[in-house]
């Protein structure tokens, strides 16, 4: 069985946008925009659930999870 990465209380994760989407596909740009990120080096706080972690996993070269 896989480890559960989300917190029991449904906490939040901080996601940092650290590399530009210029030169990447529209699909990847849409994923970044869908998370509510608009500026480079912006940090947003989102609920810690499988959907958010999956979105970050799609573009790990553009986003990182900040502790």
C-alpha positions as CSV (number, residue, x, y, z in Angstrom):
1,X,0.0,0.0,0.0
2,X,1.3,3.5,-0.9
3,X,2.1,6.0,1.8
4,X,-0.5,8.7,2.4
5,X,1.2,12.1,1.9
6,X,-1.6,14.3,2.9
7,X,-2.2,15.3,6.5
8,X,-5.0,13.9,8.5
9,X,-6.4,17.4,9.3
10,X,-6.4,18.3,5.6
11,X,-3.6,20.9,6.0
12,X,-2.1,23.1,3.4
13,X,1.0,23.0,1.2
14,X,3.0,25.9,-0.1
15,X,3.8,25.8,-3.8
16,X,6.5,28.0,-5.4
17,X,6.7,28.8,-9.1
18,X,10.4,29.1,-9.7
19,X,10.9,28.6,-13.5
20,X,9.1,30.3,-16.4
21,X,6.7,28.4,-18.6
22,X,8.1,30.1,-21.7
23,X,9.0,27.4,-24.2
24,X,6.8,24.7,-22.6
25,X,3.5,23.3,-23.9
26,X,0.1,25.0,-23.4
27,X,-1.0,22.1,-21.2
28,X,1.8,22.8,-18.8
29,X,1.1,26.5,-18.8
30,X,-2.6,25.7,-18.0
31,X,-1.6,23.6,-15.0
32,X,0.5,26.4,-13.5
33,X,-2.3,29.0,-14.2
34,X,-4.9,26.6,-12.8
35,X,-3.1,26.6,-9.5
36,X,-3.7,30.4,-9.3
37,X,0.0,31.2,-10.0
38,X,0.6,34.3,-12.1
39,X,4.1,35.6,-11.3
40,X,7.6,34.0,-11.2
41,X,8.8,33.1,-7.6
42,X,5.3,33.5,-6.3
43,X,4.4,31.2,-3.4
44,X,0.7,30.1,-3.0
45,X,-0.9,28.1,-0.3
46,X,-3.3,25.3,-1.4
47,X,-5.1,22.5,0.3
48,X,-2.9,19.4,0.8
49,X,-4.8,16.8,-1.2
50,X,-4.1,14.3,-4.0
51,X,-5.4,16.7,-6.7
52,X,-2.9,19.5,-5.8
53,X,0.0,17.1,-5.3
54,X,-0.8,15.5,-8.7
55,X,-0.8,18.9,-10.4
56,X,2.6,19.7,-9.0
57,X,3.8,16.3,-10.0
58,X,2.9,17.0,-13.6
59,X,5.3,20.0,-13.8
60,X,8.1,19.3,-11.3
61,X,10.5,21.2,-13.4
62,X,8.5,24.4,-12.9
63,X,7.1,24.1,-9.4
64,X,8.4,23.0,-6.0
65,X,6.7,22.4,-2.7
66,X,8.1,24.6,0.0
67,X,8.3,23.4,3.6
